[in-house]
Amino acid sequence: MATAPSQSTQPFVRVSHVSVAYGGTKVLDDVSLDVQKGELVALLGSSGCGKTTLLRSIAGFVTPSAGAISINGRDLTGLPPEARGTAMMFQSYALWPHMNVAANIGYGLRMRGWAKDKIAERVEAMLKLLQLEGYGERSIAQLSGGQKQRVALGRALAVDPSVLLLDEPMSNLDYKVRLELRHELRALQKRVGITAVYVTHDREEALTLADRIAVIDAGRIAQVGAPDEVFHQPASPFVAGFMGADNSLAVVPRDGGWISAAGATAGATRAHFRGDRARLIDDGAAAEAGALVLDGVVAQRVYLGNAYRYRIRAGNDEVWVEDAESRHEGTPVRVAVAPESLLLFE
């Protein structure tokens, strides 16, 4: 039976003012994050931002220089990984090649001293849960990437962890397999009701999987919120860019709408928008009230299959726009971005 994330005021996982430094470099800087019971929180950010360090700090593989981490009210400070009640799924899966599927799934149970019949019973339950029935005796070398991912997940779940920690577990898979397994993992997490923290650099993956997303920038949490909140209401230019609104330029108000600041800084506002939320209209055509309007030419055209992606040069500004109509390079165009599609920052 599915378990909804708890709405208790007491978080199940609490990260309080955690800092981590390697030598003189601070990797995490005063990070605080709460995770409710049964919730999946994605840590989203580019390589080197500190997301994996935060995950490994929760797991006990990294010791913070400051701050505290607790699970279900239990302070984990000083506890080794095996005493924390967590299970970690690594990017490489870390499966034992000389063991079959069943032995890999049951490995953690053997380390905990479970009886053989109990291990066999638990492994069989995991194989059924992960749609791997009949695979117990197979060699790891005989499995596809997606099947290996399921085995690694089964090994992590078999020990019944209080928190499941996942470090980019799908990054080595083909795109089609990733799409399938995202939905499988999300459905499984909701059905089992386990609390999970998931590291990824893939925006689409975070949006698909998470109850909430924590966007991390240079060792600090830039924003935490539900996927639609972070996507549509980014708290900063960095979050806006990371969530896909990578067109950015300085603008000033004009006739109820917006135009390029054209190098001016006094009174300028920074506008972000997504290429698929802009449209191309004929040069000189009118745009709707309140829109951002840019006059320019097509500098580059890229075919995407169901649309074209255009690089538009408008004076000193360049923006990317997706549009279904085919236009040749050098064609004069007008870019119009509706006011509801503009993300404006001081």
N, C-alpha and C positions, 0 to 999 in steps of 0.2 A: 504494500500500500504506500502511495506517495506521501512524503512528509513535506509540508510547506515550511519555508524558512521561519524560524521562531521570531516573534515580535517582542520578545522579552527585552526589558531595558538593560539587562546584564548581557553583554556580548559573550559568545562562546569562545572566540579567539580575540585577545586584546593585545595589540602592539602599542606600547606607550613610550614615546619619545626615544626611539631607538636610533643610535648612531653606530656606524661601523667605519673604521679607517684601516687602510692597508698602507703601512709606512706613514708617509705624510699626506696621503690622499684620502679624503673623506668620501666614502662610497655611498653611505646612507647618512642623512643629516636631519636628525630630530624627527623621525618618521613615526606617526601614530595612525593606526588603522584598527577598526573593529569589524569582526565578522560574526554574524548571527548563526545560530545552530541551524543546520540544513541548508545554508546558503552557499552558493558558489560565487566567489569573488575573483575576478581576473585582474592580475597585475600586468598592465599594458605599458610598453615603452620600447624605445630603440635599444640596440646593443650597447652595453656599458652604462645604462642608466641606473642600475642598482636593483632591478626587480628580482633577479635570481639570488642576489645576496640577501634580500629580505626573506625570500622563501627559505633559503638555507639557514637563516637565523632562526626562523620558526622551527625548522627541523632539528636544530642543534648542531649543525655542521660548521656554523660560523658563530663566534662569540662576540656580541656587541660590546663596544667600549662604553656605552651608556644606554640607559633605558631598561625596560622590562617587557617580558612576553609571558602571557598566561593563557591557559586553555581551561575552560570551564571553571574559572576562578582559582586554578592551581598555578602558582608561580613556577615557571620552568627554568629560572635563572640557575645556572650551574649544572643542570641535568644533562646527561649524555643523550644522544638521539634515541637509543633503545629504551630509555625510561620516559619518553614524552608521550607515548600513545599515538604517535603520528606514523604515517607511511608515505614514502616518497616514490614517485614514478619519474624516472630520469629520461632525459632526451634520447639517450642511447639505448634505453630499455634495460640494459645491464643484466640480460638473461644469461644463464649458465649454458654454454653450448654443449657440454658433455651430459646434460640432464635432459630428459624428455619433458613434455609439457606439464604433466602431472607433478613431476618432481620440482619443477620451477615454481609452480603455483604453491606447492606445499612447503617450500623452503623455509619461509619465516615461521611456520608452525612447528617444523622440526627443531628449529633453533630455540623455540619456546618450550620444548619438551612435551609436545602433544603426543598422545598415543597414536599408533599407526592407523587403527580403525577410525578414530576421530578425524585424522588428517585426510584419509581417503574419502570420508563422508563430506568433509568441507570442500575438498578439491572438486568432487563431483558436483556439488552445489554451485561452485564458481564456474565450472565448465558449462553448466546449464544456463546460468545467468548471462554468460558472455557468448552464448550461441556457439560453443566449441565442443559440444557433446560428440564423443567418439575420437577426439583429438588427444586424449591423455597420454597415449603411448607414442605419439609422434615426436621425432627429433625436432629441435628448434630450427635446424638447417632446412627442414622441409616446409617451413611456414612462410607465408607472404608477410610483407611489412605490416599490413593491417592485422593479421593474426598474431604476430609478435606483440603488437601494441596491446591486443586484448589479453594475452598471457601476462604481460607486465602489469596490466591493470588488475587482473585476477590475483596475482601474487600480492599486490598492495592491499586489495580488499579482503583477502583471506584472513588476515590477522585482525580484522574488525577494528580498524583504527578510529580514533575519535576525530581526526582530521586527515584528509587526503591532500597531499601536496604534489602538484604536477608541474614539472619543469619542461615546458615546450614539448610535450610528448608526441605531437604530430608533425613536427618540423621536418622529419626525414621521410615523410610519406608523399606519394603522388597527390596532386591536387584533387582528383576525383575521389580517391580513398579518404583524404582529409574531410571532404564534404560529407561523405557517408558516416564517418566515425564521429564527427562533431555531433550530429543529431543522435547517434547511438549513445555517446557518452552523456549528453545532456539528459536524455530520457532515462538512462540508467541512474544518474546522480539523483534525479528527482524521485525515481521509484525507490531507491535504497534510502534516500533522505540523508546522505552523508554530507558533512561540512567539508568544503573543498576550497583550496586556494590554487589558482591556475596561472602560471607565468606564460606570456606570449608576447611576441612583437607584431602579431597579425591582428589588425583592427577588426577584420571581418570575423575572425575566430572569437575574439572577445565579445563582439556584439551578439554572436550566435549563442554562445555558451553561458554567459554570466548573468547572475541576478543583479550584480553591481560591478562596475569597472573602476579600478584605481589607476589613473594615468600617472606615470612616474617620469619626472624630468630631472636629470642630474642629481639623483639621490634624494629628491623631495617629491612628495605627492602633490601633483598639480591640481587634481580634481578627483573626487569620488562621487559616483552617482549611478543611477539606473542607466542602462545602455542608451535609451532614447534621450534621456536628459543630457548625457555627456555628448552625444552625437549632435543634438539640435541646439543645446544651450551650453557650449563650451565656456569655461570660466576665464580663459586667457587666449591670447594669440597662439601660444604653443599648442594648447589642446585643440584649438580650431584646426591648425595645420595638420596635427597628427591624426585627427579624425576625418581628414579628407578635404577640408576647405583650404587647399594649398595655394589658391590664388590670393595674393595679398598685395595691396597697394594703398598709398595715401590718397584720401579723397577729401573734397570740400563740398558743402551744400550749394546747390544752384537750382533756382526755379522749382523748389519743392522736391528736388531729387538730389542726385550726387554725380559729381564729375571728378576726374583725376585732379589731384592737387598740383600736378605738373611741376614738381620740384619745390613748391611752396610748403612751408612748415607751419606758419602761423594759422591756427584754427583748424589744422588738418586732423582727420580721423583715420584710423587704420581699418580698412575693410577687408574681410576674408569672405570667400565664397567658393562653392564647389563648381567644377566645370560642368557637371550635368544639371546644375540649377541655373545656368546662364543660357541665353539664346542668341542666335545670330539673326539680325534683320538687315534689310537692304540699307546701304549707306544713305543716311539722311532721313530714314523712316522714323516716325514718332514712337516713343516707348511709353509704357504705362506710368501713371503718376507715382512719384517717390522712388523710381528706379535709379540704379547706377547706369550711366550711359558712357560708353567709350567708342570713339571712332578710330578705326585702324584698318589694317590690311591682313590678309591671311599670309603668315610667314611660313607655316609648315602644316602639312596635312597627314594624319595617320589614320589608316582604316582599322576599325575595331570589330567589324563584322556586322553589327546591327546599327552602327553609327560611325561618324568620323570624329576624331579628336583634332582640334585645330589650335595651333599656337598663333595668337593674334598679337601683332605688334601695334601698339597705340602710343605713338610718340616715344617717350622713354620707358613706358610700361609694356610688359608682356604678360599675357594671361592665357590659360588653356580653357577651351570651351568644347563641349561635346554637342554635336548637332547631327540630325539625320540627313540633312540635305548635303549633296556633294558640291563643293566650291573649290575652285582652282587657286593655287598659290598666287599671290599678288592681287587677288580680288578685294576691292574696298568693301568693308562690312562695318556694321554697328553692333556692338555687344550691349545687351540689355540684361540687367539682373534685377529681378523684382525685389521690392523692399523686404518682403518676408524671407528672402533667401540671403540677405546680407547679414553678416556677423560683424558688428561695429565695436571697436575698442578705442579708448582714448589713446 
